[in-house]
Amino acid sequence: MKPAMKITDRPLSSIRPYERNPRNNKKAVEKVMKSFQDFGVRWPILVDKDGVISQQCKRVLAGRREAAERA
């Protein structure tokens, strides 16, 4: 039996991308940032117990970039 999924709110600073991700997401970040502006942000980011991102890495990169541009 798989362990139950636990849903929590975490700061972006507490999670990190998977180091061996074969995808280059830099070009897609602009599109994701645009969708944040159009639709808002409230999608889950899947991470393992160590805070390593397993899904939605582009959303994390876009969120960090968006936050940096606002600062």
N, C-alpha and C positions, 0 to 999 in steps of 0.2 A: 504494500500500500504506500502511495506517495504521501509525503508530509503535507499538511494543510498549508495553503497559501496564506501569508500574513500581509495585510495591507496597512501601510504606514505612510505618513508624510515625512519626508526627509529633505534636508537642504541639498542642493546640487553639489555643494562642496564635499558631501559625505559619500559620493559615488564616483566611480571612474570607469572609463571605457575598457573594454577587453583589449589587452595589448596586442593580440594576434589577429585582430579583425582584418580580414583581407580587403574589405571595401574602402574606397576612398570617398568619403562623404562630404568633402569640402564644397563641391558644386551644389549639392542638394540642400545645404544649410540655408541658403537664401530663400529657397522655396518654402522651407519649413518656417522660417521667420515670417514670411508673408502670410502663411496660414495662421500663425499666432495672432497677427494683426487682424485678420479677417474673422476668425472664429474663436479666439481666446485659447487659453491653455488649460486643459484639465484631463490629460491622458496619462495613464499609468506608465511608468518606466519600470521594466522588470530587471531586478538585480538579484544576485545570489547573496548568501549570508555574509559575504565579505565586502559587499557593496560594489561588485563588478557588474557592469551593465551587460545584460544578455539580450535585451530587445530595446529598440527605440534610441539608439545611440545618436542619431541625427537630431532628435528632439532635445537631447541634453546639450549637444554642441550649439544648437540654435538658441537655447535658453541662456546658456552662458554668454554667448555673443551678444544677445539682446540686452542682458543685464550689464555687460561691459559698455555697450554703446549708450546706455541710459546714465551711466555713472559720470 
